[in-house]
Amino acid sequence: MSPAETHTSFPRALRQKERDLLESVLPPDRPGYKRYRDLVNSMVVVGEGRRGAGNLVLGHEGHVPDLVSPLAQVVAYGEVETTLDSFTMTVREYIGDQIDVEIVSSSLGEIPDHFEEKRRWTYSTWRPGSPSPSRNQPVREVVIGEALVLAISRDEKRLWVYDGESGMNLLIPITNFYNELMLHRHIRDPKVALVSQLLFTQLNEYSDHDLRVSFVAYNKLKRKVDIKIHTQTQEGKRSSGFLKKWVRKAR
């Protein structure tokens, strides 16, 4: 038994404050997140994860936390800002009948039972046409295929892909995507090709086509979504029509 577990026995039920924070990034009006909310409500905490305080592994009684497999992709992320602290909530993909979650205080302390909340935000509620969740700034949007939009927030330095069918927003790690972009543009200068954060400062230098092709290539290596691409899509006009249809459907 690790030092972090000396005062806690597993399995245990989620504490109410933990459940409330997790549910804030799992909106029930979106099919994909409704599934995760239902899964979380059917599970117990079977142990602590590998990332330290606040990292919990959800499963069923008798399960042993999987601390060996690579961490699953992030399917939900958000933050609660209070007068004294802030808490981040992360939910990872459901794999092997377990869900890895993190509820972490910026001070690395225990989440209090009561706090004065200033605001909360999450990528889970974003939809095309909306500003960035955290800073309320414009977002670069690129139609990828049927019901899929790649979103890039220059201010938040984040990428995510919106799936219009599930209503989910999946965060995309920048490094591998940027590598594909550099390969597509034949950029080999290490001062550019190896500095992925330049994507955000040089975003206007890349066309929608550049970003779309790079994401499709990235998704082949690190599959995030199923891509259905219309082979006769016309740049601009057709993409705009798809986007308007998805926004109407999502509302």
C-alpha positions as a Markdown table, in Angstrom:
| # | Residue | x | y | z |
|---|---|---|---|---|
| 1 | Met | 0.0 | 0.0 | 0.0 |
| 2 | Ser | 1.4 | 3.4 | -1.0 |
| 3 | Pro | 1.6 | 6.3 | 1.4 |
| 4 | Ala | -1.2 | 8.1 | -0.5 |
| 5 | Glu | -3.5 | 5.1 | 0.2 |
| 6 | Thr | -2.8 | 4.7 | 3.9 |
| 7 | His | -5.9 | 6.6 | 4.9 |
| 8 | Thr | -8.1 | 5.4 | 2.0 |
| 9 | Ser | -9.5 | 1.9 | 1.3 |
| 10 | Phe | -10.6 | 0.9 | -2.2 |
| 11 | Pro | -12.9 | 0.3 | -3.8 |
| 12 | Arg | -14.9 | 3.4 | -2.6 |
| 13 | Ala | -17.7 | 5.4 | -4.0 |
| 14 | Leu | -17.0 | 8.8 | -5.6 |
| 15 | Arg | -17.4 | 11.6 | -3.1 |
| 16 | Gln | -20.2 | 14.0 | -3.9 |
| 17 | Lys | -17.8 | 16.9 | -4.7 |
| 18 | Glu | -15.8 | 14.6 | -7.0 |
| 19 | Arg | -19.0 | 13.5 | -8.8 |
| 20 | Asp | -20.2 | 17.1 | -9.2 |
| 21 | Leu | -16.9 | 18.3 | -10.7 |
| 22 | Leu | -16.7 | 15.4 | -13.1 |
| 23 | Glu | -20.3 | 15.9 | -14.2 |
| 24 | Ser | -19.6 | 19.5 | -15.0 |
| 25 | Val | -17.4 | 18.3 | -18.0 |
| 26 | Leu | -19.9 | 15.6 | -19.0 |
| 27 | Pro | -23.0 | 17.5 | -20.3 |
| 28 | Pro | -26.0 | 15.2 | -20.5 |
| 29 | Asp | -27.4 | 16.9 | -23.6 |
| 30 | Arg | -24.6 | 15.5 | -25.8 |
| 31 | Pro | -24.8 | 11.7 | -26.6 |
| 32 | Gly | -21.1 | 11.0 | -26.3 |
| 33 | Tyr | -20.8 | 12.7 | -22.9 |
| 34 | Lys | -24.1 | 11.3 | -21.7 |
| 35 | Arg | -22.6 | 7.8 | -22.2 |
| 36 | Tyr | -19.6 | 8.8 | -20.1 |
| 37 | Arg | -21.8 | 10.3 | -17.4 |
| 38 | Asp | -23.8 | 7.1 | -17.2 |
| 39 | Leu | -20.6 | 5.0 | -17.0 |
| 40 | Val | -19.1 | 7.2 | -14.2 |
| 41 | Asn | -22.4 | 6.9 | -12.2 |
| 42 | Ser | -22.2 | 3.1 | -12.5 |
| 43 | Met | -18.5 | 2.8 | -11.3 |
| 44 | Val | -16.6 | 3.1 | -8.1 |
| 45 | Val | -13.0 | 4.3 | -7.4 |
| 46 | Val | -10.8 | 1.2 | -7.6 |
| 47 | Gly | -7.6 | 2.9 | -6.9 |
| 48 | Glu | -5.3 | 5.8 | -7.6 |
| 49 | Gly | -3.6 | 6.4 | -10.9 |
| 50 | Arg | 0.0 | 7.0 | -11.8 |
| 51 | Arg | -0.1 | 10.8 | -12.0 |
| 52 | Gly | -0.3 | 11.4 | -8.2 |
| 53 | Ala | -2.9 | 13.2 | -6.0 |
| 54 | Gly | -6.3 | 13.6 | -7.6 |
| 55 | Asn | -5.8 | 10.9 | -10.3 |
| 56 | Leu | -8.4 | 8.3 | -9.8 |
| 57 | Val | -9.2 | 5.1 | -11.7 |
| 58 | Leu | -12.9 | 4.2 | -12.0 |
| 59 | Gly | -14.0 | 0.7 | -12.6 |
| 60 | His | -16.0 | -2.1 | -10.9 |
| 61 | Glu | -15.5 | -3.9 | -7.6 |
| 62 | Gly | -12.8 | -6.5 | -8.0 |
| 63 | His | -10.9 | -4.5 | -10.7 |
| 64 | Val | -7.2 | -3.6 | -10.3 |
| 65 | Pro | -6.2 | -0.2 | -11.7 |
| 66 | Asp | -4.3 | -0.5 | -15.0 |
| 67 | Leu | -1.1 | 1.4 | -14.4 |
| 68 | Val | 0.9 | -0.2 | -17.3 |
| 69 | Ser | -1.0 | 0.7 | -20.5 |
| 70 | Pro | -0.4 | 4.1 | -22.1 |
| 71 | Leu | -2.7 | 6.8 | -20.9 |
| 72 | Ala | -5.8 | 7.0 | -23.0 |
| 73 | Gln | -6.8 | 10.2 | -24.9 |
| 74 | Val | -8.6 | 13.0 | -23.2 |
| 75 | Val | -12.3 | 13.1 | -23.9 |
| 76 | Ala | -13.3 | 15.9 | -21.5 |
| 77 | Tyr | -11.5 | 18.8 | -19.8 |
| 78 | Gly | -12.6 | 21.8 | -17.8 |
| 79 | Glu | -11.8 | 24.1 | -14.9 |
| 80 | Val | -13.6 | 25.6 | -12.0 |
| 81 | Glu | -12.2 | 29.0 | -10.7 |
| 82 | Thr | -12.9 | 29.9 | -7.1 |
| 83 | Thr | -12.0 | 32.9 | -5.0 |
| 84 | Leu | -9.0 | 31.1 | -3.5 |
| 85 | Asp | -8.0 | 28.3 | -5.9 |
| 86 | Ser | -8.9 | 26.6 | -9.2 |
| 87 | Phe | -9.6 | 23.0 | -10.0 |
| 88 | Thr | -9.1 | 21.1 | -13.3 |
| 89 | Met | -11.1 | 18.1 | -14.3 |
| 90 | Thr | -9.9 | 15.6 | -16.9 |
| 91 | Val | -11.7 | 12.5 | -18.1 |
| 92 | Arg | -9.9 | 10.0 | -20.3 |
| 93 | Glu | -11.2 | 7.5 | -22.8 |
| 94 | Tyr | -13.1 | 4.4 | -21.5 |
| 95 | Ile | -10.8 | 1.5 | -22.1 |
| 96 | Gly | -10.6 | -2.0 | -20.6 |
| 97 | Asp | -13.8 | -1.3 | -18.5 |
| 98 | Gln | -12.0 | 1.5 | -16.7 |
| 99 | Ile | -11.9 | 5.3 | -16.8 |
| 100 | Asp | -8.9 | 7.4 | -15.7 |
| 101 | Val | -9.9 | 10.8 | -14.3 |
| 102 | Glu | -8.1 | 13.7 | -12.6 |
| 103 | Ile | -9.5 | 16.3 | -10.3 |
| 104 | Val | -6.6 | 18.5 | -9.4 |
| 105 | Ser | -6.3 | 21.7 | -7.4 |
| 106 | Ser | -3.8 | 24.3 | -8.6 |
| 107 | Ser | -2.4 | 24.4 | -5.1 |
| 108 | Leu | -2.1 | 20.6 | -5.1 |
| 109 | Gly | -4.2 | 20.5 | -1.9 |
| 110 | Glu | -7.4 | 18.7 | -1.1 |
| 111 | Ile | -10.5 | 19.8 | -2.9 |
| 112 | Pro | -12.7 | 21.5 | -0.2 |
| 113 | Asp | -16.3 | 20.5 | 0.4 |
| 114 | His | -17.4 | 24.1 | 0.0 |
| 115 | Phe | -16.0 | 27.0 | -2.0 |
| 116 | Glu | -17.0 | 30.3 | -3.5 |
| 117 | Glu | -17.1 | 29.8 | -7.2 |
| 118 | Lys | -16.2 | 32.6 | -9.7 |
| 119 | Arg | -16.8 | 30.7 | -13.0 |
| 120 | Arg | -16.4 | 27.4 | -14.7 |
| 121 | Trp | -15.7 | 26.4 | -18.2 |
| 122 | Thr | -15.2 | 23.3 | -20.3 |
| 123 | Tyr | -14.3 | 22.3 | -23.8 |
| 124 | Ser | -17.2 | 19.8 | -23.7 |
| 125 | Thr | -19.8 | 22.4 | -24.4 |
| 126 | Trp | -18.0 | 24.1 | -27.3 |
| 127 | Arg | -19.7 | 24.1 | -30.7 |
| 128 | Pro | -18.7 | 25.5 | -34.1 |
| 129 | Gly | -19.1 | 29.3 | -34.3 |
| 130 | Ser | -18.4 | 29.8 | -30.5 |
| 131 | Pro | -15.5 | 31.6 | -29.0 |
| 132 | Ser | -12.7 | 29.7 | -27.1 |
| 133 | Pro | -14.0 | 28.2 | -23.8 |
| 134 | Ser | -11.4 | 29.7 | -21.4 |
| 135 | Arg | -10.6 | 33.1 | -22.9 |
| 136 | Asn | -13.7 | 33.8 | -25.0 |
| 137 | Gln | -11.6 | 34.6 | -28.1 |
| 138 | Pro | -12.1 | 33.7 | -31.8 |
| 139 | Val | -11.2 | 30.1 | -32.8 |
| 140 | Arg | -9.8 | 29.0 | -36.2 |
| 141 | Glu | -12.2 | 26.4 | -37.6 |
| 142 | Val | -11.4 | 23.9 | -40.4 |
| 143 | Val | -14.0 | 21.5 | -41.7 |
| 144 | Ile | -12.4 | 18.0 | -41.9 |
| 145 | Gly | -15.1 | 15.8 | -43.2 |
| 146 | Glu | -18.8 | 15.0 | -42.5 |
| 147 | Ala | -19.7 | 16.4 | -39.1 |
| 148 | Leu | -16.1 | 17.0 | -38.1 |
| 149 | Val | -14.5 | 20.4 | -37.4 |
| 150 | Leu | -10.9 | 21.0 | -36.3 |
| 151 | Ala | -10.7 | 23.9 | -33.8 |
| 152 | Ile | -7.5 | 25.8 | -33.0 |
| 153 | Ser | -7.4 | 28.4 | -30.3 |
| 154 | Arg | -4.4 | 30.7 | -30.7 |
| 155 | Asp | -5.0 | 32.3 | -27.3 |
| 156 | Glu | -5.4 | 29.1 | -25.3 |
| 157 | Lys | -2.8 | 27.2 | -27.4 |
| 158 | Arg | -5.1 | 24.3 | -27.8 |
| 159 | Leu | -6.4 | 22.1 | -30.6 |
| 160 | Trp | -9.5 | 19.9 | -30.5 |
| 161 | Val | -11.8 | 18.2 | -33.0 |
| 162 | Tyr | -15.6 | 18.6 | -32.7 |
| 163 | Asp | -17.6 | 15.5 | -33.6 |
| 164 | Gly | -21.1 | 16.6 | -34.6 |
| 165 | Glu | -22.6 | 13.2 | -34.2 |
| 166 | Ser | -21.5 | 12.6 | -30.6 |
| 167 | Gly | -21.3 | 16.2 | -29.7 |
| 168 | Met | -17.8 | 15.6 | -28.2 |
| 169 | Asn | -14.7 | 17.7 | -28.4 |
| 170 | Leu | -11.5 | 15.7 | -28.3 |
| 171 | Leu | -8.3 | 17.5 | -27.3 |
| 172 | Ile | -5.5 | 17.0 | -29.8 |
| 173 | Pro | -1.8 | 16.9 | -28.5 |
| 174 | Ile | 0.0 | 19.4 | -30.7 |
| 175 | Thr | 3.4 | 17.6 | -31.3 |
| 176 | Asn | 2.4 | 14.8 | -33.6 |
| 177 | Phe | -0.1 | 17.0 | -35.5 |
| 178 | Tyr | 2.5 | 19.7 | -36.0 |
| 179 | Asn | 4.9 | 17.0 | -37.3 |
| 180 | Glu | 2.4 | 16.0 | -40.0 |
| 181 | Leu | 1.9 | 19.7 | -40.9 |
| 182 | Met | 5.7 | 20.2 | -41.3 |
| 183 | Leu | 5.9 | 17.0 | -43.5 |
| 184 | His | 3.0 | 18.2 | -45.6 |
| 185 | Arg | 4.6 | 21.7 | -46.1 |
| 186 | His | 8.1 | 20.2 | -46.6 |
| 187 | Ile | 9.5 | 22.4 | -43.8 |
| 188 | Arg | 12.8 | 21.0 | -42.6 |
| 189 | Asp | 14.3 | 24.0 | -40.8 |
| 190 | Pro | 14.7 | 22.8 | -37.2 |
| 191 | Lys | 14.1 | 26.3 | -35.9 |
| 192 | Val | 10.6 | 25.9 | -37.3 |
| 193 | Ala | 9.9 | 22.2 | -37.7 |
| 194 | Leu | 10.9 | 21.3 | -34.1 |
| 195 | Val | 9.0 | 24.2 | -32.3 |
| 196 | Ser | 5.4 | 23.1 | -32.3 |
| 197 | Gln | 4.2 | 26.2 | -30.4 |
| 198 | Leu | 4.9 | 28.2 | -33.6 |
| 199 | Leu | 1.7 | 26.8 | -34.9 |
| 200 | Phe | -0.2 | 29.3 | -32.9 |
| 201 | Thr | 1.9 | 32.4 | -33.7 |
| 202 | Gln | 2.2 | 31.5 | -37.4 |
| 203 | Leu | -1.3 | 30.1 | -37.8 |
| 204 | Asn | -2.3 | 32.5 | -40.6 |
| 205 | Glu | 0.5 | 31.1 | -42.7 |
| 206 | Tyr | -1.4 | 27.8 | -43.1 |
| 207 | Ser | -4.4 | 27.3 | -45.3 |
| 208 | Asp | -7.5 | 25.2 | -44.4 |
| 209 | His | -6.2 | 22.7 | -46.9 |
| 210 | Asp | -2.8 | 22.4 | -45.1 |
| 211 | Leu | -4.5 | 21.9 | -41.7 |
| 212 | Arg | -7.1 | 19.5 | -43.1 |
| 213 | Val | -4.6 | 17.2 | -44.9 |
| 214 | Ser | -2.3 | 17.3 | -41.8 |
| 215 | Phe | -5.1 | 16.3 | -39.5 |
| 216 | Val | -6.2 | 13.4 | -41.7 |
| 217 | Ala | -2.6 | 12.1 | -41.8 |
| 218 | Tyr | -2.2 | 12.5 | -38.0 |
| 219 | Asn | -5.5 | 10.7 | -37.5 |
| 220 | Lys | -4.2 | 7.7 | -39.4 |
| 221 | Leu | -1.3 | 7.4 | -37.0 |
| 222 | Lys | -3.1 | 8.5 | -33.8 |
| 223 | Arg | -6.8 | 7.6 | -34.5 |
| 224 | Lys | -9.1 | 10.0 | -32.7 |
| 225 | Val | -12.2 | 10.0 | -34.9 |
| 226 | Asp | -13.8 | 8.3 | -37.9 |
| 227 | Ile | -13.4 | 10.6 | -40.9 |
| 228 | Lys | -16.0 | 10.6 | -43.7 |
| 229 | Ile | -14.8 | 12.9 | -46.4 |
| 230 | His | -16.9 | 13.9 | -49.4 |
| 231 | Thr | -14.6 | 13.5 | -52.4 |
| 232 | Gln | -16.2 | 16.3 | -54.4 |
| 233 | Thr | -16.0 | 18.9 | -51.6 |
| 234 | Gln | -15.4 | 22.4 | -52.9 |
| 235 | Glu | -13.1 | 24.5 | -50.8 |
| 236 | Gly | -15.0 | 27.3 | -49.0 |
| 237 | Lys | -18.5 | 27.2 | -50.3 |
| 238 | Arg | -19.2 | 23.5 | -49.7 |
| 239 | Ser | -17.4 | 23.5 | -46.3 |
| 240 | Ser | -19.4 | 26.5 | -45.2 |
| 241 | Gly | -22.6 | 24.7 | -46.0 |
| 242 | Phe | -21.6 | 21.6 | -44.1 |
| 243 | Leu | -20.6 | 23.8 | -41.1 |
| 244 | Lys | -23.9 | 25.7 | -41.0 |
| 245 | Lys | -25.8 | 22.4 | -41.2 |
| 246 | Trp | -23.9 | 20.9 | -38.3 |
| 247 | Val | -24.3 | 24.1 | -36.2 |
| 248 | Arg | -28.1 | 24.0 | -36.7 |
| 249 | Lys | -28.2 | 20.3 | -35.8 |
| 250 | Ala | -26.2 | 20.9 | -32.7 |
| 251 | Arg | -28.4 | 23.6 | -31.4 |
